[in-house]
Amino acid sequence: MSKTILILFAVSIVIIAGLAYHWTRCTPTICVVPEKALVDEPIAIFISNLAPNAQITLEASCKNKDNDVWKSFATFQADDKGVVHVAKQAPISGSYKGIEPMGLFWSLTPTDKDPSKNTLMAQGTLNPGRVLLSVFSGDKLRAQKVINRGWPDVETKEIRQQGIVGTLCYPKSRKANPGIITIHGAGGVPDIGLTQLLASHGYTVLALAWFGAEGLPKNISLIPLEYFQNAMRWLKKQPQVDGNKIALLGQTRGAELVLLLASLFPGEMDAGIAFSPYHLVFGDYSQEEKSAWTYKNKPVPFMPMLSDQEVLEGIKEGHITLHTGTIEDPILYTQFSLYRMKTISNKIKEIATIPVENIRCPILIVSGNDDKQCLSPVSGKSIMERLDSMDSRIKRKYVNYPNAGNHLLTFPYRSSIDLPFIYASSWTIAGGTPEGNAHAVEQAWQEVLRFLKETLSK
């Protein structure tokens, strides 16, 4: 009997050793579903051919235009079949927590500690369409796969016509589609990737430049609002556009424009989307303090900036935190705006308020509750309250995302960490946590697509 037990024990040892040898020698299989996807589409990642209950670490890496490497990681335990399902499992540890199907993508972080390489500008040049996924057992590299997510195959044309400057994107079908004009913010650069993605959903999209380009004003100062009216009229006449269906989409100063244009030219547009908006008109940020806009050759009334004395008073009273405005110590501009709201007279505030009650089309307002650049949560609430108080009957929706910052008008599944950038000649930040920003961008993108379908398809 004892001899039989010894034999069985020996056989078991051999089998276990053989399995261990097999699992350490086998190459894990990386499976991505779907294999072909656009950059705004989620994917599912499976790792199979692992030892049952084995621990592995997945590392995602991506490069920007300067070849700086950004990375994320997550450690998982395989199930009893030797499979890790990233979309359904929370990592044991990593650059994100909880069950996050695309966590490896939005938690990408720069590996270089040089502050000059840890900026929004560097983040903006990451190529989200090419990510290298590596599988490690301890320190040993077991498998790698390049995950390619593509950009849509749409027509793209540079526009320099009738004073209009921008980029036009539209599906390759000859069908006339609803039109969209995207209006960038104070950064001055249209997001062509976003424009192409919107076009892939069945729209003809004009990424409109309005300052900083050849033939346009150099700065945001005394810009005629008629320029945007002309752009809307030009777009409606294009053969790729159904002229009866046009929407405006903007962020920050672009959102201010969307609301201002919808109130001044209510017959020109059929829908408006304002991300991180202002409910007030602001000036040109210059020392002379001129209006940012003109209408019929007259400056549009605006909310004046705080004087140096008022800033000092705000710091003394604890409303404004003193920052140097360097890349290491960015300014929190929201504090300035909030303090201005406390100190300005109701008369000036009313004069500078955008008359949203004149808007006749549906609007969607989006903000992040941790916006550190502008007072978008206050503005979003004020816009809705003003519409309610004026008995406005337009279709409207306001979404304010928790733990999210200012930069929400983008496509999902890209690095969402909050990094400093230059705004009004000083370094600042947008706010939000990586998780909060990622979730807000993902949900807001779907809100935008639903809103456009509901308002422009009728």
C-alpha positions in Angstrom: 0.0 0.0 0.0 2.7 2.4 1.0 4.6 1.5 -2.3 1.5 2.4 -4.3 1.2 5.8 -2.5 4.8 6.5 -3.2 4.3 5.7 -6.9 1.3 8.0 -7.1 3.1 10.7 -5.3 6.0 10.5 -7.7 3.7 10.5 -10.7 2.0 13.6 -9.3 5.3 15.4 -8.8 6.3 14.6 -12.4 2.9 15.9 -13.7 3.1 19.1 -11.7 6.7 19.6 -12.8 5.7 19.0 -16.4 2.9 21.5 -16.2 5.1 24.0 -14.5 7.7 23.5 -17.3 4.9 23.8 -19.9 3.5 27.0 -18.5 6.9 28.7 -18.1 7.9 27.7 -21.6 4.6 28.6 -23.4 4.2 32.1 -24.8 1.1 33.9 -23.6 -1.4 34.8 -26.3 -2.6 38.4 -26.5 -6.0 38.8 -28.1 -7.7 42.2 -28.9 -11.4 42.4 -29.9 -12.1 43.9 -32.2 -8.8 43.7 -34.0 -9.7 46.8 -36.1 -11.2 49.8 -34.2 -11.2 53.5 -34.4 -9.5 55.6 -31.7 -12.8 56.5 -30.1 -14.0 52.9 -29.8 -13.3 50.6 -26.8 -11.5 47.3 -27.2 -11.4 44.1 -25.1 -8.0 42.6 -24.2 -7.6 39.0 -23.3 -4.3 37.2 -22.2 -4.5 33.4 -22.5 -2.1 30.5 -22.4 -1.0 31.4 -18.9 -0.5 29.1 -15.9 -3.7 28.8 -13.8 -3.9 31.6 -11.3 -0.6 33.0 -12.5 0.2 36.7 -11.9 1.3 38.8 -14.8 1.9 42.5 -15.4 0.6 44.2 -18.5 2.5 47.3 -19.6 1.2 49.7 -22.3 3.6 52.2 -23.9 3.1 55.0 -26.4 5.2 57.7 -27.9 4.5 61.4 -28.8 5.9 63.3 -31.7 9.2 63.9 -29.8 9.5 60.1 -29.2 9.1 60.6 -25.5 7.7 57.3 -24.0 4.5 57.3 -21.9 3.6 54.1 -20.0 0.9 52.5 -17.9 0.7 49.1 -16.1 -1.6 46.7 -14.4 -0.9 43.4 -12.5 -3.6 40.7 -12.8 -4.1 37.2 -11.6 -5.2 34.7 -14.2 -8.3 32.5 -13.6 -8.1 28.7 -13.2 -8.0 28.4 -17.0 -5.0 30.6 -17.3 -6.9 33.6 -18.8 -6.9 37.3 -17.9 -9.8 39.3 -19.2 -8.8 43.0 -18.8 -12.3 44.4 -19.4 -13.8 42.3 -16.6 -11.1 42.2 -14.0 -9.7 44.7 -11.5 -5.9 44.7 -11.3 -4.2 43.7 -8.1 -2.1 46.9 -8.6 -1.3 49.3 -11.3 -1.7 52.8 -12.8 -5.5 52.6 -12.3 -7.9 50.9 -9.9 -11.1 48.9 -10.4 -12.6 47.3 -13.5 -11.6 49.7 -16.3 -11.7 48.1 -19.8 -9.6 51.0 -21.2 -7.6 51.9 -18.1 -4.3 51.1 -19.7 -5.0 53.7 -22.3 -6.2 56.6 -20.2 -3.7 56.1 -17.4 -0.7 56.6 -19.7 1.9 58.7 -17.9 5.2 60.3 -19.1 8.3 58.3 -18.0 10.6 61.3 -18.3 10.6 63.4 -15.1 11.7 66.5 -16.9 8.9 69.1 -16.2 9.1 70.4 -19.8 8.1 67.0 -21.1 5.2 66.7 -18.6 2.8 69.2 -20.2 -0.5 69.2 -22.0 1.3 70.1 -25.2 3.4 66.9 -25.0 0.3 64.9 -24.1 -1.6 66.3 -27.1 0.9 64.8 -29.5 0.7 61.2 -28.2 -0.3 58.7 -30.9 -3.3 56.9 -29.3 -3.6 54.8 -32.5 -0.4 52.8 -31.8 0.1 51.3 -28.3 2.6 48.6 -27.5 1.3 46.0 -25.0 3.8 43.9 -23.2 3.2 40.9 -20.9 5.6 40.3 -18.0 6.0 37.5 -15.5 8.0 39.2 -12.8 10.8 40.9 -14.7 10.7 38.5 -17.7 9.1 39.7 -20.9 6.8 37.0 -22.1 4.9 38.5 -25.1 4.2 41.7 -27.0 1.6 43.0 -29.4 1.2 46.4 -31.1 -2.4 47.5 -30.7 -3.4 49.7 -33.7 -6.5 51.7 -33.6 -7.2 53.8 -36.7 -8.4 57.1 -37.8 -11.5 57.3 -40.0 -11.2 57.3 -43.7 -12.9 60.6 -44.5 -12.3 63.4 -46.9 -10.3 66.3 -45.5 -9.9 69.7 -47.2 -8.2 72.9 -46.2 -10.6 75.8 -46.6 -9.5 79.4 -47.6 -12.7 80.8 -49.1 -14.6 84.0 -48.7 -12.6 84.9 -45.7 -13.3 81.6 -44.0 -10.3 79.6 -42.7 -10.5 76.1 -41.5 -10.5 72.4 -42.3 -13.5 70.6 -43.7 -14.1 66.9 -43.1 -16.9 64.7 -44.4 -17.8 61.1 -45.3 -16.7 59.9 -48.7 -20.3 59.2 -49.7 -21.9 61.8 -51.9 -24.8 62.2 -49.5 -25.6 65.6 -48.0 -25.0 65.3 -44.3 -25.9 67.5 -41.3 -23.3 70.2 -40.8 -21.2 70.9 -37.6 -18.8 73.8 -36.9 -16.3 73.1 -34.2 -15.0 76.3 -32.5 -11.7 75.8 -30.6 -10.8 77.6 -27.4 -8.1 80.1 -26.5 -5.4 77.6 -27.4 -5.9 78.6 -31.0 -5.5 75.2 -32.6 -8.5 73.3 -34.1 -8.6 69.6 -33.2 -8.6 67.9 -36.6 -8.7 64.4 -35.1 -11.9 65.2 -33.3 -13.3 66.7 -36.5 -12.5 63.6 -38.5 -14.1 61.4 -35.9 -17.3 63.5 -35.9 -17.3 63.2 -39.7 -17.1 59.4 -39.4 -20.4 59.4 -37.6 -22.2 60.9 -40.6 -21.6 64.7 -40.4 -19.8 67.3 -42.5 -17.6 69.1 -40.1 -15.8 72.5 -40.4 -13.0 72.9 -37.9 -13.1 76.7 -37.9 -10.0 78.8 -37.2 -10.8 82.2 -35.9 -7.5 83.7 -34.7 -3.8 83.0 -35.0 -3.9 81.8 -38.6 -2.9 83.6 -41.8 -5.6 86.1 -42.8 -7.1 86.1 -39.3 -6.7 88.3 -36.2 -3.4 87.6 -34.4 -5.1 87.5 -30.9 -8.5 87.2 -29.3 -9.3 90.9 -29.6 -12.2 92.7 -31.3 -13.1 89.8 -33.5 -16.2 90.4 -35.6 -19.0 87.9 -34.7 -20.2 88.3 -38.3 -17.2 86.1 -39.2 -18.9 83.2 -37.5 -22.2 84.0 -39.1 -20.6 84.0 -42.5 -19.0 80.7 -41.7 -22.4 79.2 -40.9 -23.9 80.5 -44.1 -20.9 79.3 -46.1 -21.2 75.8 -44.7 -24.9 75.5 -45.4 -24.2 76.2 -49.1 -21.7 73.3 -49.5 -22.8 70.3 -51.5 -21.8 67.9 -48.7 -24.2 69.7 -46.3 -27.9 69.5 -45.6 -28.3 73.2 -45.2 -31.4 72.8 -42.9 -29.4 71.0 -40.2 -26.3 72.7 -38.7 -24.9 72.6 -35.2 -22.1 74.5 -33.4 -19.7 72.8 -30.9 -17.2 74.7 -28.8 -15.1 74.6 -25.6 -14.2 77.4 -23.2 -13.9 80.6 -25.3 -15.4 78.5 -28.1 -18.3 77.6 -25.9 -18.8 81.3 -25.0 -19.0 81.9 -28.8 -21.5 79.1 -29.3 -23.9 80.6 -26.7 -23.3 84.2 -27.9 -23.8 83.3 -31.5 -26.9 81.3 -30.8 -28.4 84.2 -28.9 -27.5 86.8 -31.6 -28.2 84.7 -34.7 -31.0 82.3 -33.6 -32.1 81.5 -37.1 -28.7 80.4 -38.3 -28.2 77.2 -36.3 -30.2 74.1 -35.2 -28.3 73.0 -32.2 -25.5 74.2 -29.9 -23.1 72.3 -27.7 -21.0 74.2 -25.1 -18.2 72.4 -23.2 -16.7 74.2 -20.1 -18.7 77.3 -21.0 -18.8 80.9 -19.7 -22.2 82.4 -19.0 -20.5 85.8 -19.3 -18.6 87.5 -22.1 -15.0 88.0 -21.2 -12.4 90.4 -22.7 -9.2 90.0 -24.6 -6.9 89.5 -21.6 -4.7 92.4 -22.7 -3.4 95.1 -20.4 -5.6 97.6 -22.2 -8.6 95.4 -21.7 -10.6 95.5 -24.9 -13.6 93.4 -25.8 -12.9 90.0 -27.4 -15.7 90.5 -29.9 -17.5 93.1 -32.0 -20.9 93.1 -33.4 -22.0 95.6 -36.1 -18.6 97.3 -35.6 -19.2 97.9 -31.9 -17.4 96.1 -29.0 -19.5 93.6 -27.1 -19.8 94.5 -23.4 -17.7 92.2 -21.2 -16.7 91.3 -17.7 -13.5 93.2 -16.8 -10.6 91.4 -15.2 -9.5 92.0 -11.6 -7.1 94.8 -11.1 -3.7 94.2 -9.4 -5.1 95.8 -6.2 -8.2 93.5 -6.3 -6.0 90.4 -6.8 -4.0 91.4 -3.7 -7.2 91.9 -1.7 -8.4 88.5 -2.9 -5.2 86.9 -1.7 -5.4 88.7 1.6 -9.0 87.6 2.1 -8.1 84.0 1.3 -10.2 83.8 -1.9 -7.1 83.5 -4.2 -4.2 81.3 -3.5 -0.8 82.9 -4.5 0.9 80.9 -7.2 3.9 82.0 -9.4 2.4 80.8 -12.7 5.5 78.6 -13.5 5.3 75.1 -14.8 6.1 73.8 -11.3 3.6 76.2 -9.6 0.6 76.8 -11.9 -2.1 79.4 -11.4 -5.7 78.3 -10.6 -7.6 80.8 -12.8 -11.0 79.7 -11.5 -10.2 81.4 -8.2 -9.8 84.7 -10.0 -13.1 84.3 -11.8 -15.0 83.4 -8.7 -13.6 86.3 -6.8 -14.5 88.6 -9.7 -18.1 87.4 -9.4 -18.1 88.4 -5.7 -16.7 91.9 -6.3 -18.4 93.0 -9.5 -21.6 95.0 -9.4 -24.9 93.3 -10.5 -25.3 96.0 -13.2 -22.0 95.2 -14.9 -22.6 91.4 -14.4 -26.0 91.7 -16.2 -24.5 93.7 -19.0 -21.8 91.1 -19.6 -24.2 88.1 -19.2 -24.9 86.2 -22.5 -28.7 86.6 -23.2 -29.3 82.8 -23.5 -33.0 83.5 -23.4 -32.8 84.5 -27.0 -31.6 81.1 -28.1 -34.1 79.2 -30.1 -32.4 75.9 -30.7 -31.7 72.9 -28.4 -28.5 73.2 -26.4 -26.2 70.8 -24.5 -24.0 72.2 -21.7 -21.1 70.1 -20.3 -18.7 70.9 -17.4 -16.4 69.3 -15.0 -17.0 69.9 -11.3 -13.2 70.3 -10.7 -12.6 72.8 -13.5 -9.6 74.8 -12.4 -9.4 76.9 -15.5 -12.8 78.6 -15.6 -16.0 78.7 -13.6 -17.9 76.3 -15.9 -19.9 74.6 -13.1 -21.1 78.0 -11.9 -21.7 79.0 -15.5 -23.6 75.8 -16.4 -25.9 76.3 -13.5 -26.4 80.0 -14.2 -27.3 79.3 -17.8 -30.0 76.8 -16.9 -31.4 79.0 -14.1 -31.6 82.0 -16.5 -33.4 79.9 -19.1 -35.8 78.7 -16.4 -36.4 82.2 -15.1 -37.1 83.4 -18.6 -39.6 80.6 -19.3 -37.5 79.4 -22.2 -39.1 76.4 -24.0 -36.0 75.2 -25.8 -34.8 71.6 -25.3 -31.8 71.8 -23.0 -29.5 69.5 -21.0 -26.7 70.3 -18.5 -24.3 67.6 -17.4 -21.7 68.3 -14.7 -19.2 65.5 -14.2 -17.6 64.8 -10.7 -13.8 64.8 -10.4 -13.4 66.2 -13.9 -11.6 69.3 -15.1 -11.9 71.7 -18.0 -10.6 69.7 -21.0 -13.5 67.4 -21.8 -14.2 68.1 -25.5 -12.0 65.4 -26.9 -12.4 61.7 -27.9 -12.1 59.0 -25.2 -9.5 56.4 -24.4 -6.5 58.7 -24.5 -4.2 59.9 -21.6 -6.3 61.8 -19.2 -3.9 63.0 -16.5 -4.0 66.7 -15.7 -0.9 68.4 -16.9 0.1 72.1 -16.9 -0.2 74.3 -20.0 0.2 78.0 -20.9 -3.0 80.1 -20.7 -3.0 83.9 -20.8 0.9 83.9 -20.6 1.1 81.8 -17.4 1.1 78.1 -16.6 -2.1 76.7 -15.3 -3.9 73.3 -15.0 -7.3 72.1 -16.1 -8.3 70.0 -13.0 -9.8 66.6 -12.5 -8.4 63.2 -11.6 -7.3 60.8 -14.3 -10.2 58.5 -13.5 -12.7 61.5 -13.3 -11.5 63.0 -16.6 -11.5 59.6 -18.4 -15.0 58.8 -17.3 -16.3 62.3 -18.1 -14.8 62.3 -21.6 -16.1 58.8 -22.4 -19.6 59.7 -21.2 -19.6 63.2 -22.7 -18.6 61.9 -26.1 -21.6 59.6 -26.1 -23.8 62.5 -24.9 -22.6 64.6 -27.9 -23.3 61.8 -30.4 -26.8 61.2 -29.0 -27.6 64.9 -28.9 -26.5 65.4 -32.5 -28.5 62.5 -33.7 -31.6 63.6 -31.8 -31.4 67.3 -32.9 -30.0 67.0 -36.5 -31.7 63.8 -37.7 -35.2 65.2 -37.5 
